[in-house]
Amino acid sequence: MGYPGKNHKKYETPKRRFEKTRIEDENRLMMEYGLRNKREFWKAQSTLRKYRRAARDLLALKSSVTDEAFIARKEDELLGHLERYGLLSAGAGIGDVLAMKTENELERRLQTIVYRKGLARSPKQARQFITHGHIAVNGRKLTIPGYRVRRSEEAGVAYYGTSPLTDTVHPERERIVSGGRA
């Protein structure tokens, strides 16, 4: 075990560094979701990998352990967690966990939700608004673009109370509403 105060990587890098199709897919998703660097993409992949591993472990437990109440409780915990974060729908099963894609994880980032709700013109501008403190979730200012928004918090994403963007005559806000460029 290492030193507990030391920060550790929360992602794994790809095994093949120069695989053309993987790099093209990563670049496409980075542009679509306005990610700053590949590290953010790899974090999403690692989180998804963790959920898939848990689902595979549950399937392996089903074949070996006879305590069905324990397995059902673990399965409900996993599916409930994914449902709260909006990664799965209410009637989803273990097979749906294994079928999840990286896009599912990237769609739940605060940056993407701000862009999809129309609070910013582009994913890059959504990131800028968040880091500059113009966006709040349920009235609480958040400055982390990679914050994973829960399904219950999604309706509370709005401009922060003291932000100049709350004024409807703000020049940038008028551009967002009109959809045009200056």
C-alpha positions in Angstrom: 0.0 0.0 0.0 1.3 3.4 -0.9 1.2 6.7 1.0 -2.5 7.5 1.7 -2.0 11.3 1.2 -0.6 10.8 -2.3 -2.9 11.3 -5.3 -3.2 8.4 -7.6 -4.3 8.1 -11.2 -8.0 7.5 -11.6 -7.6 6.2 -15.2 -5.7 3.8 -17.3 -4.0 4.7 -20.5 -4.6 2.6 -23.7 -2.4 -0.4 -24.2 -1.5 0.5 -27.8 -0.5 4.1 -28.0 -0.6 4.6 -31.7 -3.8 2.8 -32.9 -5.2 4.9 -35.6 -8.9 4.0 -35.3 -8.9 4.5 -31.5 -7.2 7.9 -31.8 -9.7 9.0 -34.4 -12.6 7.9 -32.2 -11.1 9.7 -29.2 -10.5 12.9 -31.2 -14.1 12.8 -32.5 -15.6 12.4 -29.0 -13.2 15.1 -27.6 -14.5 17.6 -30.2 -18.1 16.6 -29.6 -18.0 16.9 -25.8 -15.5 19.7 -25.6 -13.0 17.8 -23.5 -9.7 19.5 -22.6 -7.4 16.5 -23.0 -7.4 12.7 -23.4 -7.1 12.2 -19.7 -10.8 13.3 -19.2 -11.8 10.7 -21.9 -9.7 8.0 -20.2 -11.3 8.7 -16.8 -14.8 8.2 -18.3 -13.6 4.9 -19.9 -12.1 3.7 -16.6 -15.3 4.5 -14.7 -17.3 2.6 -17.3 -14.8 -0.3 -17.1 -15.4 -0.4 -13.3 -19.1 -0.7 -13.8 -18.7 -3.4 -16.4 -16.3 -5.4 -14.2 -18.9 -5.2 -11.3 -21.6 -6.5 -13.7 -19.4 -9.4 -14.8 -18.6 -10.3 -11.2 -22.3 -10.4 -10.4 -22.9 -12.7 -13.4 -20.0 -15.0 -12.1 -21.5 -15.0 -8.6 -24.9 -16.0 -10.0 -23.4 -19.2 -11.5 -21.4 -20.1 -8.3 -23.2 -18.8 -5.2 -26.5 -20.1 -4.2 -27.5 -17.2 -1.9 -29.9 -15.5 -4.2 -30.8 -12.8 -1.7 -27.2 -11.6 -1.5 -26.9 -11.5 -5.3 -30.2 -9.7 -5.7 -29.1 -7.1 -3.2 -25.8 -6.5 -4.9 -27.5 -6.3 -8.3 -30.0 -3.8 -6.9 -27.2 -1.7 -5.5 -25.3 -1.5 -8.8 -28.4 -0.9 -10.9 -29.8 1.7 -8.4 -26.4 3.6 -8.4 -26.4 3.7 -12.2 -30.0 4.7 -12.3 -29.5 7.6 -9.8 -26.7 9.0 -12.0 -28.8 8.7 -15.1 -26.6 6.2 -16.8 -29.4 3.6 -17.1 -33.2 3.7 -17.3 -35.5 2.3 -14.6 -36.1 -1.1 -16.1 -32.5 -1.9 -17.0 -30.7 -5.1 -16.2 -27.2 -6.5 -16.0 -27.0 -6.9 -19.8 -27.6 -3.1 -20.2 -24.7 -2.4 -17.9 -22.4 -4.5 -20.2 -23.8 -2.6 -23.3 -23.0 0.9 -22.0 -20.7 3.1 -24.1 -18.3 5.9 -23.1 -20.8 8.4 -24.5 -23.3 7.4 -21.8 -20.7 8.5 -19.2 -19.7 11.7 -21.1 -23.4 12.7 -21.4 -23.7 13.0 -17.6 -20.9 15.5 -17.2 -21.9 19.0 -16.1 -20.3 20.5 -19.2 -22.4 18.5 -21.5 -25.6 19.1 -19.6 -25.1 22.9 -19.6 -24.6 22.8 -23.4 -27.6 20.5 -24.0 -29.8 22.7 -21.9 -29.0 25.7 -24.0 -27.1 27.7 -21.4 -24.1 27.9 -23.7 -23.5 28.0 -27.4 -20.9 25.2 -27.5 -19.3 22.6 -25.2 -16.2 24.8 -25.0 -18.2 27.8 -23.9 -20.1 25.6 -21.4 -16.7 24.7 -19.9 -15.7 28.3 -19.7 -19.0 29.3 -18.0 -18.5 26.5 -15.4 -14.8 27.3 -14.6 -15.6 31.0 -14.3 -18.4 30.3 -11.8 -21.4 31.2 -13.9 -23.2 27.8 -13.4 -24.9 26.4 -10.4 -26.5 23.1 -9.5 -29.5 23.5 -7.2 -28.3 26.9 -6.2 -24.7 25.8 -5.4 -21.9 27.1 -7.6 -19.8 24.4 -9.2 -16.6 25.0 -11.0 -15.8 21.5 -12.1 -16.8 20.7 -15.7 -16.3 17.0 -15.2 -18.8 16.8 -12.3 -21.2 14.0 -12.9 -24.7 15.3 -12.5 -27.3 13.0 -10.9 -30.7 12.6 -12.5 -32.3 14.4 -9.5 -29.9 17.4 -9.9 -30.4 17.8 -13.6 -33.4 20.1 -13.4 -31.5 22.4 -11.0 -28.7 23.2 -13.5 -28.9 27.0 -14.1 -27.0 30.2 -14.0 -25.5 31.1 -10.6 -27.5 33.8 -8.7 -24.8 36.5 -8.7 -23.6 35.8 -12.2 -24.0 38.6 -14.8 -25.4 36.0 -17.2 -28.6 35.8 -15.1 -29.6 39.2 -16.7 -31.5 38.5 -19.9 -30.1 41.5 -21.6 -26.5 40.3 -21.2 -24.8 40.4 -24.6 -23.6 36.8 -24.4 -26.9 35.6 -23.3 -28.6 37.3 -26.2 -26.2 35.5 -28.6 -27.1 32.2 -27.0 -30.8 32.8 -27.3 -30.6 34.0 -30.9 -28.3 31.2 -31.9 -26.2 33.5 -34.0 -22.7 34.9 -33.8 -21.7 38.5 -33.4 
